[in-house]
Amino acid sequence: MASNSVERSGSLTGSILKGTLKAVGGTLLGIIMIGGAAMAGGLVGLALSFRDLPDVRVLKGYVPVETTYIYDINGELIARLHGDVNREVVTLDRISPHLKRSVLAMEDAYFYTHKGIDPSGIGRAILANFSAGGTVEGGSTLTQQLVKNLFLSNERSLNRKVAEAVLAMRVEQVFTKEQILEMYLNQVFWGKNTNGAETASQNYFGKSAADLTLGEAAMLAGTIQAPSVFNPVDNFAEAKKRQGLVLDRLAELNWATPAEIKAAKAQKITIRKQGISYEASRVPYVSQAVTAELEEKFGKDVVLQGGLRVQTTIDLKLQRIAEEVATEGHNDLVNRGAYADQLALVAVDPRTGFVKALVGGVGDFDKNQYNRAVLARRQLGSSFKPFVYYAAFATGNYTPDSVIDDSPMTIPDGDEPYVPRNYDNKFSGPISIRQAIAVSRNIPALKLGIEVGNENVIAICRKLGINSPMKPVVSLPLGAADVTPMEVAGAYAVFASGGYKSKTTLIARVTDRNGNLILDNTPKPELILDPIAVSYLTDALRGVVTNGTATEAQMSDGRPVAGKTGTTSDFRDAWFVGYVPQLAVAIWIGNDDYSPMANGVTGGVYVTPIWRKFMEKALAGQPIEQFPVPAEIQEKEGGKKKN
């Protein structure tokens, strides 16, 4: 709250005081003022009977409800969050002098001369309104309006009016005029779910309150008396009439020159009608996920009322690419008869853990707000196998060139043994792990799961940030666990970084209404995996793209890509999760009701083209980077070449 205004000793106060002195005069007015003075004396006596009124000094620590603003990583506004009150609090020096004058002219022209109540002003208002044939001047002072809004009900009674007067006088004793004016301009309701001068200015005119012209300021000031009726969106013609009354009042008080008044009346006012829904998110699935993350950290009340400033990790440019590709990709699925109603996409920067783009679904968000990217737990199918193969490589007993037997097997599993098969119902016999991963054989993954222990595989998933429920069932290596696209994208991002993990998050930093940093998610990468085992895994997963089930994921610029396709039984889910050093992306397709898609809808055939299209657009112009290779592997490979 500003304690001083640049205009206290400047032109605003001076012009207002000058107008005040000029306006006072006339026999009838003098009589009214004498009567008013007597009334004021009576009110002081009545004050003794209002000892239980609130202590106005609490306003020194008063923190008004304020809207939370959400931005992308580059500072572009993407959403506003608020409950019943939509407000941005600003200091008095960030509000146009035109708006201050206009509001005072209509609501309390003698603001700088009274002590909270202005009994003579009631008489002046009666005369002015009678002469104008309508309401052009209010009887309550601006201070009275403020205390009524903050402390009292709208009850129409003598007791309430007297209490209002007493509180107004107390406020004037504790606070400066500038402080009162600042509180008022930030508190007042301007219509269309808009509180405070800054929010009203942004909503109606698309600009800061500091930049309002005289014409715009006069139109805003004219709405205060009846915001639902006089706001310029619902009734521009009436708002224009009210603007004229405000400008005429400024001329009468000599607070604006005739030339300024003429120019203001002639100015073409452009109303930012879309601004009325400006609080609606530009990226609703993102805002929904960000809000959930904020509420988990700070609670719902703080998020909706605390005036937080949230810098997300989302890059709006990549987000728009993701949304466009997701829509086009889904349309293609429909045209190809895939019977896949939905699609989700999550892109994570492996170097930071920052979510750069998120698509929670396709279609009308208002009709279906289920965010599949962060809420939908679906089976991964063979996209789960990399967690098993990493566990095997981490034992030190296997490399991508190690041979494993792809032959029929029977696994004891309760009353009925489990007899697994490969996707094509064929067996390859002895096969390298590299080839087993590339063509997605099931038997080798199951055998390695038994050897390393599915409990250990689950432990690795937990380290990678997958928190969805998992059980160490024998079929776990084939994806018998439900996980979210967000979880698997974050996990694969650790593979892309060479084993370093940063927290997967949608929020980069949060400041409170005063600019104090209250959440800082600056990446702190921690090595959580064996770099050699990760390098082996990435090497093998590159084979999936070059000569395996995901050849459609090869990018036109030739950059190295690693990833794994996944398709569940009965074709209920299809995935491709792939990565380059700069970006890890998970894409899922399926139906919300778990019904099967068409036969043959696999991740390798239907999902990889969508993934490739997104990556080529997202990485356009970015340098081609190589995956990190540990020195031990480089030395070993160097030794092989020499021999």
Long-range contacts (C-beta under 8 A, 24 or more apart in sequence): 1-91, 1-179, 1-182, 1-183, 2-91, 2-92, 2-93, 2-178, 2-179, 2-182, 3-176, 3-178, 3-179, 4-176, 4-178, 5-92, 5-93, 5-178, 5-181, 5-182, 6-93, 7-97, 7-100, 8-176, 8-177, 8-178, 11-97, 12-97, 12-100, 12-101, 13-112, 15-101, 15-253, 15-254, 15-255, 16-101, 16-104, 16-109, 16-111, 16-112, 16-253, 16-255, 17-112, 17-113, 18-254, 19-109, 19-253, 19-254, 19-255, 20-109, 20-110, 20-112, 20-113, 22-254, 23-109, 23-124, 23-253, 28-127, 29-120, 29-123, 29-124, 29-127, 32-120, 32-122, 32-123, 32-124, 33-119, 33-120, 33-123, 35-119, 35-123, 36-118, 36-119, 36-120, 36-121, 36-122, 36-123, 37-119, 37-120, 39-119, 40-117, 40-119, 43-117, 43-162, 43-165, 43-166, 43-169, 44-169, 46-162, 46-166, 47-166, 47-169, 50-162, 50-163, 50-166, 53-151, 53-163, 53-166, 53-167, 53-170, 54-151, 54-167, 56-147, 56-151, 56-167, 56-170, 56-171, 56-174, 57-174, 59-150, 59-171, 59-174, 59-175, 59-183, 60-174, 62-150, 62-183, 63-513, 64-89, 64-186, 64-187, 64-196, 65-195, 65-305, 66-305, 66-306, 66-307, 66-513, 67-199, 67-279, 67-307, 68-294, 68-303, 68-304, 68-306, 68-307, 68-308, 68-309, 68-310, 69-308, 69-309, 69-310, 70-281, 70-287, 70-290, 70-310, 70-312, 71-309, 71-310, 71-311, 71-312, 72-311, 72-312, 72-314, 72-315, 72-316, 72-319, 73-311, 73-312, 73-313, 73-314, 73-315, 73-354, 73-356, 73-508, 74-315, 74-316, 75-311, 76-316, 78-281, 78-282, 78-283, 78-286, 78-287, 78-312, 78-314, 78-316, 79-279, 79-280, 79-281, 79-282, 79-283, 79-286, 79-287, 79-290, 80-278, 80-279, 81-279, 81-287, 81-291, 81-303, 81-304, 82-279, 82-304, 82-305, 83-304, 83-305, 84-193, 85-195, 85-305, 86-193, 86-194, 86-195, 86-199, 86-279, 87-186, 87-194, 87-195, 87-196, 87-198, 87-199, 87-307, 88-196, 88-198, 88-199, 88-202, 88-307, 89-186, 89-196, 89-198, 89-307, 89-513, 90-186, 90-196, 90-197, 90-198, 90-209, 90-210, 91-182, 92-178, 92-181, 92-182, 92-185, 94-198, 94-208, 94-209, 94-210, 95-182, 95-185, 95-197, 95-198, 95-209, 95-210, 96-209, 96-210, 96-211, 96-212, 96-217, 98-212, 98-213, 98-214, 98-216, 98-217, 98-218, 99-185, 99-197, 99-201, 99-209, 99-212, 99-217, 99-220, 99-221, 100-181, 100-185, 101-217, 101-250, 101-255, 101-256, 102-214, 102-217, 102-218, 102-220, 102-221, 102-222, 102-246, 102-250, 103-142, 103-184, 103-185, 103-220, 103-221, 103-224, 104-142, 104-181, 105-221, 105-246, 105-249, 105-250, 105-253, 105-255, 106-136, 106-137, 106-138, 106-221, 106-222, 106-224, 106-225, 106-245, 106-246, 106-249, 107-138, 107-142, 107-145, 107-221, 107-224, 108-138, 108-140, 108-141, 108-142, 108-143, 108-145, 109-137, 109-249, 109-253, 110-141, 111-141, 111-142, 111-143, 111-177, 111-181, 112-177, 114-141, 114-172, 115-169, 115-172, 116-141, 116-143, 116-144, 116-165, 116-168, 116-169, 116-170, 116-171, 116-172, 116-173, 117-141, 117-143, 117-144, 117-165, 117-168, 117-169, 132-245, 135-225, 136-245, 136-249, 137-249, 138-225, 140-164, 141-168, 142-180, 142-181, 142-184, 143-168, 143-171, 143-172, 143-180, 143-184, 144-168, 145-184, 145-188, 146-171, 146-180, 146-183, 146-184, 146-187, 147-171, 149-187, 149-188, 150-187, 188-224, 189-227, 190-220, 190-223, 190-224, 190-227, 190-231, 191-223, 191-227, 191-228, 191-230, 191-231, 191-233, 191-234, 192-227, 192-231, 192-233, 192-234, 192-276, 193-279, 202-275, 202-278, 203-272, 203-275, 203-276, 203-278, 204-231, 204-232, 204-233, 204-271, 204-272, 204-275, 205-269, 205-270, 205-271, 205-272, 205-275, 206-272, 206-275, 213-264, 213-267, 214-247, 214-256, 214-260, 214-261, 214-263, 214-264, 214-267, 215-243, 215-247, 215-263, 215-264, 215-265, 215-267, 215-269, 216-267, 216-269, 218-243, 218-246, 218-247, 218-250, 218-264, 219-243, 219-246, 219-269, 221-246, 222-246, 232-269, 232-271, 233-271, 233-273, 233-276, 236-271, 240-269, 243-269, 282-316, 283-314, 283-316, 283-319, 283-323, 284-365, 284-369, 285-358, 285-359, 285-360, 285-361, 285-365, 285-371, 285-373, 286-312, 286-314, 286-319, 286-358, 286-506, 288-360, 288-369, 288-371, 289-358, 289-360, 289-371, 289-373, 289-374, 289-486, 289-506, 290-506, 290-507, 292-374, 293-505, 293-506, 293-507, 294-507, 294-510, 297-519, 298-510, 298-518, 306-512, 306-513, 307-512, 307-513, 308-510, 308-511, 308-512, 308-513, 308-518, 309-510, 309-511, 309-512, 309-513, 309-515, 310-507, 310-509, 310-510, 311-507, 311-508, 311-509, 311-510, 312-506, 312-507, 312-508, 313-349, 313-352, 313-354, 313-355, 313-356, 313-505, 313-506, 313-507, 313-508, 313-521, 314-355, 314-356, 314-357, 314-358, 314-506, 315-356, 315-357, 318-347, 318-356, 318-357, 318-618, 319-356, 319-357, 319-358, 321-357, 321-614, 321-617, 321-618, 322-347, 322-357, 322-358, 322-359, 322-614, 322-618, 323-359, 325-610, 325-613, 325-614, 325-617, 326-359, 326-362, 326-610, 327-362, 328-613, 329-609, 329-610, 329-613, 330-362, 330-589, 332-609, 332-610, 333-589, 333-606, 336-606, 337-598, 338-589, 338-597, 338-598, 338-601, 338-606, 339-591, 339-595, 339-596, 339-597, 339-598, 339-601, 340-574, 340-589, 340-590, 340-591, 340-597, 340-601, 340-606, 341-590, 341-591, 341-592, 342-372, 342-589, 342-590, 342-591, 342-592, 343-372, 343-587, 343-588, 343-589, 343-610, 344-372, 344-373, 344-376, 344-485, 344-587, 344-588, 345-373, 345-485, 345-585, 345-586, 345-587, 345-588, 345-610, 345-614, 346-373, 346-485, 346-486, 346-489, 346-585, 346-586, 347-489, 347-583, 347-584, 347-585, 347-614, 347-618, 348-489, 348-490, 348-492, 348-493, 348-504, 348-583, 348-584, 348-585, 349-493, 349-582, 349-583, 349-584, 350-493, 350-494, 350-496, 350-497, 350-500, 350-579, 350-581, 350-582, 350-583, 350-584, 351-497, 351-502, 351-523, 351-525, 351-581, 351-582, 352-502, 352-523, 353-490, 353-493, 353-501, 353-502, 353-503, 353-504, 353-505, 353-523, 354-502, 354-505, 354-508, 354-523, 355-486, 355-489, 355-504, 355-505, 355-506, 356-583, 356-618, 357-618, 358-486, 358-506, 370-592, 372-485, 372-588, 372-592, 373-484, 373-485, 373-486, 374-484, 374-485, 374-486, 375-484, 376-484, 376-485, 376-588, 376-592, 377-468, 377-482, 377-483, 377-484, 378-482, 378-483, 378-484, 378-568, 378-572, 378-573, 378-588, 378-590, 379-479, 379-480, 379-481, 379-482, 379-568, 379-572, 379-573, 380-479, 380-481, 380-483, 380-488, 380-566, 380-568, 380-573, 380-575, 381-478, 381-479, 381-565, 381-566, 381-567, 381-568, 381-573, 381-574, 381-575, 381-603, 382-440, 382-442, 382-445, 382-478, 382-479, 382-549, 382-564, 382-565, 382-566, 382-567, 382-603, 383-479, 383-488, 383-564, 383-565, 383-566, 383-575, 383-576, 383-577, 383-603, 384-476, 384-477, 384-478, 384-479, 384-481, 384-483, 384-566, 385-437, 385-440, 385-445, 385-477, 385-478, 385-479, 385-564, 386-437, 386-492, 386-495, 386-537, 386-541, 386-564, 387-457, 387-460, 387-461, 387-464, 387-491, 388-445, 388-448, 388-449, 388-452, 388-457, 388-477, 389-433, 389-437, 389-445, 389-448, 389-537, 389-540, 390-460, 390-495, 390-529, 390-533, 390-534, 390-537, 391-448, 391-452, 391-456, 391-457, 391-460, 392-433, 392-448, 392-451, 392-452, 393-530, 393-532, 393-533, 393-536, 393-537, 394-460, 394-529, 394-530, 394-533, 395-452, 398-433, 398-448, 398-536, 399-433, 399-536, 400-432, 400-433, 400-434, 400-437, 400-536, 400-539, 400-540, 400-543, 401-432, 401-433, 401-434, 402-432, 402-433, 403-430, 403-431, 403-432, 403-433, 404-430, 404-431, 404-432, 404-433, 404-436, 404-444, 404-447, 404-448, 405-429, 405-430, 405-431, 405-443, 405-444, 405-447, 406-430, 406-431, 406-436, 406-441, 406-443, 406-444, 407-443, 408-443, 409-443, 409-446, 409-447, 411-446, 411-450, 411-474, 413-474, 418-474, 418-475, 420-446, 420-475, 420-478, 423-567, 433-540, 434-539, 434-540, 434-543, 435-543, 437-540, 437-541, 437-543, 437-544, 437-548, 437-564, 438-540, 438-543, 438-544, 438-547, 438-548, 438-549, 439-548, 439-549, 440-544, 440-548, 440-549, 440-564, 440-565, 442-478, 445-477, 445-478, 446-474, 446-475, 446-477, 446-478, 448-477, 449-474, 449-476, 449-477, 450-474, 460-529, 461-491, 463-501, 463-528, 463-529, 464-490, 464-491, 464-494, 464-501, 464-528, 465-490, 465-491, 465-494, 465-501, 465-503, 465-504, 466-490, 466-491, 479-566, 479-568, 485-586, 485-587, 485-588, 486-586, 488-575, 488-577, 488-586, 489-577, 489-584, 489-585, 489-586, 490-584, 492-563, 492-577, 492-578, 492-579, 492-584, 492-586, 493-579, 493-584, 494-528, 494-529, 494-534, 495-529, 495-534, 495-537, 495-538, 495-541, 495-562, 495-579, 495-584, 496-538, 496-562, 496-579, 496-580, 496-581, 496-583, 496-584, 496-627, 497-525, 497-581, 497-628, 498-531, 498-534, 498-535, 498-627, 498-628, 498-630, 499-527, 499-528, 499-529, 499-530, 499-531, 499-533, 499-534, 500-525, 500-526, 500-527, 500-528, 501-525, 501-526, 501-527, 501-528, 501-529, 502-526, 531-628, 531-630, 532-630, 532-632, 532-633, 535-627, 535-628, 535-629, 535-630, 535-633, 536-633, 538-562, 538-627, 542-627, 545-578, 549-602, 549-603, 549-604, 550-576, 550-578, 550-603, 550-604, 550-608, 551-604, 551-608, 552-604, 552-605, 552-608, 552-609, 552-612, 553-578, 553-608, 553-611, 553-612, 554-612, 555-612, 555-615, 555-616, 555-619, 556-616, 557-616, 557-619, 557-624, 558-624, 559-619, 559-624, 559-625, 560-624, 560-626, 560-627, 561-615, 562-627, 563-611, 565-602, 565-603, 565-604, 565-607, 565-608, 566-603, 567-601, 567-602, 567-603, 567-604, 570-596, 571-596, 571-597, 571-598, 571-599, 571-600, 571-601, 571-602, 572-596, 572-597, 574-601, 574-602, 574-603, 574-606, 574-607, 575-603, 575-607, 576-603, 576-604, 576-607, 576-608, 576-610, 576-611, 578-608, 578-611, 578-615, 580-615, 580-619, 580-625, 581-625, 581-626, 581-627, 581-628, 582-619, 582-622, 582-625, 583-615, 583-618, 583-619, 585-611, 585-614, 585-615, 587-611, 587-614
